[in-house]
Amino acid sequence: MNASGHGYDSDLIKKKRRSLEKALDTWLYPSYTYYMKTAISIPDDLFLSAENTAKKLGIPRSQLFAKAIEEFIQNHSKENITDKLNEVYTHNINIVDNPISNMSVTNLRKSLKNDSW
């Protein structure tokens, strides 16, 4: 009933309809509800190249872009790891240059002197 006590409450019907439409959209078009949509601007030749690559791979263009971004981020993460390792080894280079490790290298060379590799 509506506020005047007659008929159906149109606001309630509209709310229920929107709720049903949202549930239906979620079921029919999961990518519109589970993933972030974004717009990007790219040069025409890059777009055409991406379009052709997606067709060759048999995947949607959106999936191609998502995979490309994922790989780009992973590569940069690897660069960060390499940078951090380089920093650690640069600062600790004197640790390897101590008498004990030099002795070990000398002993290893002596022990392998007559080995026939």
RADA-V126312 format. One record per residue. N is the residue number from 1. RES is the residue in one small letter. SS is DSSP state (2 for helix, 1 for strand, 0 for the rest). PHI is phi in radians with two decimals (999 if undefined). Layout:
[[N	RES	SS	PHI] [N	RES	SS	PHI]]
This chain:
[[1	m	0	999] [2	n	0	-1.57] [3	a	0	-1.08] [4	s	0	-1.46] [5	g	0	1.54] [6	h	0	-2.09] [7	g	0	1.19] [8	y	0	-1.68] [9	d	0	-1.42] [10	s	2	-1.15] [11	d	2	-1.13] [12	l	2	-1.13] [13	i	2	-1.11] [14	k	2	-1.08] [15	k	2	-1.11] [16	k	2	-1.13] [17	r	2	-1.11] [18	r	2	-1.07] [19	s	2	-1.11] [20	l	2	-1.15] [21	e	2	-1.10] [22	k	2	-1.11] [23	a	2	-1.11] [24	l	2	-1.16] [25	d	2	-1.06] [26	t	2	-1.08] [27	w	2	-1.30] [28	l	2	-1.38] [29	y	0	-2.23] [30	p	0	-1.07] [31	s	2	-1.17] [32	y	2	-1.42] [33	t	2	-2.04] [34	y	2	-1.72] [35	y	0	-2.15] [36	m	0	-1.38] [37	k	0	-1.65] [38	t	0	-2.55] [39	a	0	-2.04] [40	i	0	-2.27] [41	s	0	-1.95] [42	i	0	-2.34] [43	p	0	-1.07] [44	d	2	-0.99] [45	d	2	-1.14] [46	l	2	-1.18] [47	f	2	-1.06] [48	l	2	-1.12] [49	s	2	-1.11] [50	a	2	-1.13] [51	e	2	-1.04] [52	n	2	-1.14] [53	t	2	-1.13] [54	a	2	-1.06] [55	k	2	-1.11] [56	k	2	-1.07] [57	l	2	-1.42] [58	g	0	1.25] [59	i	0	-2.18] [60	p	0	-1.14] [61	r	2	-1.02] [62	s	2	-1.03] [63	q	2	-1.16] [64	l	2	-1.08] [65	f	2	-1.11] [66	a	2	-1.09] [67	k	2	-1.14] [68	a	2	-1.10] [69	i	2	-1.15] [70	e	2	-1.04] [71	e	2	-1.14] [72	f	2	-1.06] [73	i	2	-1.13] [74	q	2	-1.07] [75	n	2	-1.10] [76	h	2	-1.23] [77	s	2	-1.14] [78	k	2	-1.13] [79	e	2	-1.08] [80	n	2	-1.10] [81	i	2	-1.12] [82	t	2	-1.07] [83	d	2	-1.06] [84	k	2	-1.15] [85	l	2	-1.12] [86	n	2	-1.05] [87	e	2	-1.12] [88	v	2	-1.07] [89	y	2	-1.25] [90	t	2	-1.18] [91	h	2	-1.32] [92	n	0	-1.91] [93	i	2	-1.15] [94	n	2	-1.27] [95	i	2	-1.09] [96	v	2	-1.26] [97	d	0	-1.62] [98	n	0	-2.06] [99	p	2	-1.02] [100	i	2	-1.15] [101	s	2	-1.20] [102	n	2	-1.11] [103	m	2	-1.11] [104	s	2	-1.11] [105	v	2	-1.13] [106	t	2	-1.09] [107	n	2	-1.12] [108	l	2	-1.11] [109	r	2	-1.08] [110	k	2	-1.09] [111	s	2	-1.21] [112	l	2	-1.69] [113	k	0	-0.97] [114	n	0	-1.74] [115	d	0	-1.25] [116	s	0	-1.79] [117	w	0	-1.46]]
